């Protein structure tokens, strides 16, 4: 089993937390988090944040905020890579 780098860990974190990660990758993420204090903090904070938000009722955002957000996303999407 090869070790994950911090960059690998970050790229796998979302799928790990969604529980859609391959079992081998899942074990490698768990080993990395147990050995890397910085990634443990990222993992723990992200996991706790998701737990808080999952327990909340969705709230509508004001129309002006929605419009500005959509405009900003469209502007970013239309920029050349």
C-alpha positions in Angstrom: 0.0 0.0 0.0 1.6 3.3 -1.1 1.3 6.3 1.1 -0.8 9.3 0.1 0.8 12.8 -0.2 -1.0 15.7 1.3 -2.0 16.7 -2.2 -3.5 13.2 -2.8 -5.3 13.4 0.5 -6.9 16.7 -0.5 -8.0 15.4 -3.9 -9.7 12.3 -2.2 -11.2 14.1 0.8 -14.6 14.9 -0.7 -15.2 11.4 -2.0 -14.0 10.0 1.3 -16.5 12.2 3.3 -19.3 11.2 0.8 -18.3 7.6 1.4 -17.9 6.9 -2.3 -14.2 6.2 -2.1 -12.7 2.9 -3.2 -11.9 0.8 0.0 -8.2 0.8 -0.7 -8.1 4.6 -1.1 -10.3 4.9 2.0 -7.7 3.0 4.1 -4.9 5.1 2.6 -6.7 8.3 3.5 -7.2 7.1 7.1 -3.6 6.2 7.5 -2.5 9.5 6.1 -4.8 11.4 8.5 -3.6 9.4 11.4 0.0 10.3 10.6 -0.3 13.9 9.3 -1.4 16.5 11.9 -2.1 19.2 9.3 -4.3 17.0 7.2 -6.1 15.7 10.3 -7.1 19.3 11.1 -8.4 19.8 7.6 -10.3 16.4 7.8 -11.7 17.0 11.2 -12.8 20.6 10.5 -14.4 19.7 7.1 -16.2 16.7 8.6 -17.6 18.7 11.5 -18.7 21.6 9.2 -20.6 19.1 7.0 -22.3 17.6 10.0 -23.5 21.1 11.1 -24.8 22.0 7.7 -26.5 18.7 7.1 -28.6 19.3 10.3 -29.8 22.8 9.1 -32.8 23.7 7.2 -32.1 25.2 3.7 -32.4 29.0 3.7 -33.2 31.0 0.6 -30.7 33.6 -0.4 -31.8 37.1 -1.3 -32.4 37.6 -5.0 -29.7 40.3 -5.3 -27.1 38.0 -3.8 -28.2 35.2 -6.1 -27.9 37.5 -9.1 -24.4 38.7 -8.2 -23.2 35.1 -7.5 -24.5 33.9 -10.8 -22.9 36.8 -12.6 -19.6 36.2 -10.9 -19.7 32.5 -11.7 -20.5 33.2 -15.4 -17.7 35.7 -15.6 -15.3 33.2 -14.1 -16.5 30.4 -16.4 -16.1 32.5 -19.5 -12.5 33.4 -18.8 -9.9 31.5 -20.9 -8.1 28.8 -18.9 
